Amino acid sequence: MMRNVTLFVYLLSLGFVFGHVSYTIPEEMAKGSLIGNIARDLGLQMKRLTSGKARLFTRDSDDCVELSRERGVLLVKKRIDREALCKKATPCALHFQIILENPIEFYNVAVQIEDINDNAPTFEKTELEFKISESTNIGATFALKRAADPDVGINDLKSYTLNPTDNFALKLNSNPDGIKNVEMVLQKLLDREKQDQMNLVLTAIDGGEPQMSGTMLIAIRILDANDNAPVFSQKIYKASVSENSPAGTIVAAVIASDADDGSNSKIKYSISNTLDGVGKMFEVNTENGEVKLIGNIDYEEYRNYEIDLLATDEGGLTGSCKLIVDVQDTNDNNPEIRIMSQSSVISEDSTLRTVVIVMSIDDKDSGQNGETKCFINDDVPFSLTSSNNNFYSLVTDSELDRERHSEYIITVICNDEGVPSLSSSVTLSLKISDVNDNSPVFERSSYEAHIVENNKPGLSIFSITATDADWNQNARVSYILEDSSVNGVPVSSYVSVSADSGIIHAVRSFDYEQIKEFQFRVKAQDGGSPPLSSNVTVNILIQDQNDNPPQILYPVQTSGSLVAEMVPRSADVGYLVTKVVAVDVDSGQNAWLSYKLQKATDRALFEVGLQNGEIRTIRQVTDKDAVKQRLTVIVEDNGQPSRSATVIVNVAVADSFPEVISEFTDFPHDKEYNENLTFYLVLALAVVSFLFITCLVVIISVKIYRWRQSRILYHSDLPVIPYYPPRYSDTLQTGTMPHVLNYEVYRTYDSRNNDKFGGAESHNALIMDPSSTGTMKQIQSEKSILDEPDSPIEQKPPNNDWRFTQGQRPGPSGPHMPYGTHIRWTPKNGTRATGGPEVAMGTGPWPQPPTEAEQLQALMAAANEVSEATATLGPGTMGLSTRYSPQFTLQHVPDYRQNVYIPGSTATLTSNPQQQQATAQQATQQALPPPQASAQAEPPKAAQTPASKKKSTKKEKK
């Protein structure tokens, strides 16, 4: 076996190996044949195939190859047929993959299947038939069916041969697609007189080694030319026929022959003289020349007939002859049977010699041919009697029984004395009517049925069946429950019987313990007149069911007193304490009782006999044993399912009676009551504790949530710059900038602590005053007063002296600025500078604003410091949000960045780290320093002018 192996291996950067292996094997290899050593060809170890769980993966379901992990080889799983797998396609190969895991390796495997010469050329038909006239010209061609070979390549079909070649030669025509058509050419004239049929063999041969071939038989029939006329064997034929011969009787047969063959020798016969009555009486078979009767021939009308016959072939040539037919007289009249009187139904209780049918017989022949004799079949209880003038009567000659024969078919046959004798027959049907002469009969002489107790009323127990041999109404059976009693109670209160079906139903639910069986009788009565009946005894057996639990007879359980068994402390092992006595009213295994010790104060001291219920000691009684012993004994029966009963046995381990009295003063029911009360108290305590803990957890969670919200609000790295309260407004609306103006300040170096404030009515803004000395906690506690819309505390209107002139306004001017001047800055330590209580509450003195020149100077200085602090933010923003105004950028703002002045405040914006640190430390030491101290810690800072001080003093006086 040749096997070629090609291996291609590629290493990919993805971490798995990709390879390609190719094998070449011939088809039709046996199962288990070796294809190749895949482990060796891929360079893999045997244990790698096992550890990597090597497996084959193929896209189609045709698995012809299998992998042996132990040997590392590929084997043929089933026989491979190249023709079934690839048809005519070349090359033919199986493609599949070998996959290994840990790490994943992927190999492509191709097994190319080589063709072997295992298929011989075959023809579609094994035999081909031609009909060729002997007048066919030389050179005529006849197309033949070509052969097919499933093999490919050199094993495919190569050539054809034809034998013998006396009259025909073989011709091959090649098509553009390479397929060759086969034709047979006539090369010598045919002569039917010498040979009317010849057989040729066409052989197809392939090119395999060894060569294989297929054959097809060519049968050629040579057709003849029409050159001979039909000729009869005789010119005159004679025949005779008896009168009254039935139609279809063959009178004679004429024979003509034709020397030609095929259709030229096929002859058809016909009668030429059909006008003189011959055509109505005779006809000839066109195929075989038989002449037969088609009418009723009568000697008294015609004694002979002359028939002219013609024989014609398919070529139109004819031959003629004559047939003479003589008619012979015979006994041609059958006896005629006429029914004069007939009874179609007769009762089965008819008496003997009862006349059923009267008939007359007539024969038109005379003499001996007119004498007749009649008889009937022997298997009927009737006889036929004759009288004068050919009259016959059918009478009964034995008793009739409808149950054995309900109908009789009687055939009456009459023959004459002619030779041959003629006969006539008539068939009569006689039905026997029924008489009620049979009583109903039960299938059994007695019935016995079983039913399980505790059944449902109306339950079907079983059914009884009786049959009646009579017919119709006489056979209709009704079932009647005969009157009787069971234990003094009518049986109808126990069971009922369906009158039509005979099904017996239970009227009540039976109890085995009350009644175990009972009997009754059922009568079956037919519907005849008078009716006939019979009865049968039915025995019902009640089957026991485990419906009763065991009943404890001893010890007797009472609710008002306590019974205890005494055991002396000197009792030995096996001492009989007492015996539990129980009974079960059930029967059989349902009444088998077993005793078990369910609970005991000391299980190691007592045991209960499984079968007898005896309670005995299983060890020596000691002084350490409790005086009061409580045993719970369960008694179970053996039913399915089993039922049980329990009994409590109190045992006193003592030597004297007073010792027993002191231990058994408490009754069991009082103890049970106390146990129940304790359980409910514990349950109530657990529910109240759970509710209390749940409420406590909810309250703590809410507190923690609010504390975290306040921490988020006040945790920032920016210093606080005081501003006016949000309720302040410019009532005159005459300034260059609205007093309600929002600045939005963003931190860039730590976006987590960014603060953004917008809106004139923001509730998160802190109300500050430079002169305030209050702490953050004070301001937070007083903040709610400002948030109330109806607060009685009103703020004083601002002084109009601090407003800018038209030439001093930075940025957009007039009332078109839609934002307020609320700015807050929180330092990293989270402490915000706040104003005094007066500012927070809106009752303190308003700060005296500086002159307009001082305000402009402070604004420019603060802008310069802010520009330095926010240099990392990029040009055009001044470190402020673009929401300040779409037009407020560095391209549109004058050079006011040296100082930024906040209206209503003496603070300036600065980016000096030392200054921020000093401010933070100062804010830590005191929540809100006086305005003078704050001014010393923040250089440069705009100082108050004398004019502003005077105005502030005037306000304080007011």
Stockholm file with secondary structure:
# STOCKHOLM 1.0

chainA/1-958         MMRNVTLFVYLLSLGFVFGHVSYTIPEEMAKGSLIGNIARDLGLQMKRLTSGKARLFTRDSDDCVELSRERGVLLVKKRIDREALCKKATPCALHFQIILENPIEFYNVAVQIEDINDNAPTFEKTELEFKISESTNIGATFALKRAADPDVGINDLKSYTLNPTDNFALKLNSNPDGIKNVEMVLQKLLDREKQDQMNLVLTAIDGGEPQMSGTMLIAIRILDANDNAPVFSQKIYKASVSENSPAGTIVAAVIASDADDGSNSKIKYSISNTLDGVGKMFEVNTENGEVKLIGNIDYEEYRNYEIDLLATDEGGLTGSCKLIVDVQDTNDNNPEIRIMSQSSVISEDSTLRTVVIVMSIDDKDSGQNGETKCFINDDVPFSLTSSNNNFYSLVTDSELDRERHSEYIITVICNDEGVPSLSSSVTLSLKISDVNDNSPVFERSSYEAHIVENNKPGLSIFSITATDADWNQNARVSYILEDSSVNGVPVSSYVSVSADSGIIHAVRSFDYEQIKEFQFRVKAQDGGSPPLSSNVTVNILIQDQNDNPPQILYPVQTSGSLVAEMVPRSADVGYLVTKVVAVDVDSGQNAWLSYKLQKATDRALFEVGLQNGEIRTIRQVTDKDAVKQRLTVIVEDNGQPSRSATVIVNVAVADSFPEVISEFTDFPHDKEYNENLTFYLVLALAVVSFLFITCLVVIISVKIYRWRQSRILYHSDLPVIPYYPPRYSDTLQTGTMPHVLNYEVYRTYDSRNNDKFGGAESHNALIMDPSSTGTMKQIQSEKSILDEPDSPIEQKPPNNDWRFTQGQRPGPSGPHMPYGTHIRWTPKNGTRATGGPEVAMGTGPWPQPPTEAEQLQALMAAANEVSEATATLGPGTMGLSTRYSPQFTLQHVPDYRQNVYIPGSTATLTSNPQQQQATAQQATQQALPPPQASAQAEPPKAAQTPASKKKSTKKEKK
#=GR chainA/1-958 SS CCCCEEEEEEECTTSCEEEEEEEEEESSCCTTCEEECHHHHHTCCHHHHHHTTCEEECSSSCCCEEEETTTTEEEECSCCCHHHHHTTCSSEEEEEEEEETTTTEEEEEEEEEECCSCCCCBCSCSEEEEEEETTCCTTCEEEECCCBCCCCGGGSEEEEEEECCSSEEEEEEECTTSCEEEEEEECSCCCTTTCSEEEEEEEEEESSSSCCEEEEEEEEEEECCCCCCCEESCSEEEEEEETTCCTTCEEEECCEECSSCGGGGCEEEEESCCTTSHHHHEEECTTTCEEEECSCCCTTTCSEEEEEEEEEETTSCEEEEEEEEEEECCCCCCCEEEEEEECSEEETTCCTTCEEEEEEEECCSCGGGGCEEEEECSSSSEEEEEEGGGEEEEEECSCCCTTTCSEEEEEEEEEESSSSCCEEEEEEEEEEECCCCCCCEESSSEEEEEEESSCCTTCEEEECCEECSSCGGGGCEEEEECCCEETTEEGGGTEEECTTTCEEEESSCCCTTTCSEEEEEEEEEESSSSCCEEEEEEEEEEECCSCCCCEEEESCCCSSCCCEEEECTTCCTTCEEEECEEECSSCGGGGCEEEEEEEESCTTTEEECTTTCEEEESSCCCTTSCSEEEEEEEEEESSSSCCEEEEEEEEEECSSHHHHHHHSCSCHHHHHHHHHHHHHHHHHHHHHHHHHHHHHHHHHHHHHHHHHHHHHHHCCSSCCCCCCCTTCCCSSCCSSSCSCCBCCBCCSSCGGGCCCCCSTTCTTCCCCCTTCCCCHHHHHHHHHHHHCTTCSCCCCCCCGGGCCCGGGCCSSCGGGCCCCCBCCCCCTTSCCCCCCHHHHHTCSCCCCCCCHHHHHHHHHHHHHHHHHHTGGGCTTSTTBCGGGCTTCSTTTSCSCTBCCBCTTCCCBCCCCHHHHHHHHHHHHHSSSCCHHHHHHHSSSCCCCCHHHHHHHHHHHHC
#=GC SS_cons         CCCCEEEEEEECTTSCEEEEEEEEEESSCCTTCEEECHHHHHTCCHHHHHHTTCEEECSSSCCCEEEETTTTEEEECSCCCHHHHHTTCSSEEEEEEEEETTTTEEEEEEEEEECCSCCCCBCSCSEEEEEEETTCCTTCEEEECCCBCCCCGGGSEEEEEEECCSSEEEEEEECTTSCEEEEEEECSCCCTTTCSEEEEEEEEEESSSSCCEEEEEEEEEEECCCCCCCEESCSEEEEEEETTCCTTCEEEECCEECSSCGGGGCEEEEESCCTTSHHHHEEECTTTCEEEECSCCCTTTCSEEEEEEEEEETTSCEEEEEEEEEEECCCCCCCEEEEEEECSEEETTCCTTCEEEEEEEECCSCGGGGCEEEEECSSSSEEEEEEGGGEEEEEECSCCCTTTCSEEEEEEEEEESSSSCCEEEEEEEEEEECCCCCCCEESSSEEEEEEESSCCTTCEEEECCEECSSCGGGGCEEEEECCCEETTEEGGGTEEECTTTCEEEESSCCCTTTCSEEEEEEEEEESSSSCCEEEEEEEEEEECCSCCCCEEEESCCCSSCCCEEEECTTCCTTCEEEECEEECSSCGGGGCEEEEEEEESCTTTEEECTTTCEEEESSCCCTTSCSEEEEEEEEEESSSSCCEEEEEEEEEECSSHHHHHHHSCSCHHHHHHHHHHHHHHHHHHHHHHHHHHHHHHHHHHHHHHHHHHHHHHHCCSSCCCCCCCTTCCCSSCCSSSCSCCBCCBCCSSCGGGCCCCCSTTCTTCCCCCTTCCCCHHHHHHHHHHHHCTTCSCCCCCCCGGGCCCGGGCCSSCGGGCCCCCBCCCCCTTSCCCCCCHHHHHTCSCCCCCCCHHHHHHHHHHHHHHHHHHTGGGCTTSTTBCGGGCTTCSTTTSCSCTBCCBCTTCCCBCCCCHHHHHHHHHHHHHSSSCCHHHHHHHSSSCCCCCHHHHHHHHHHHHC
//
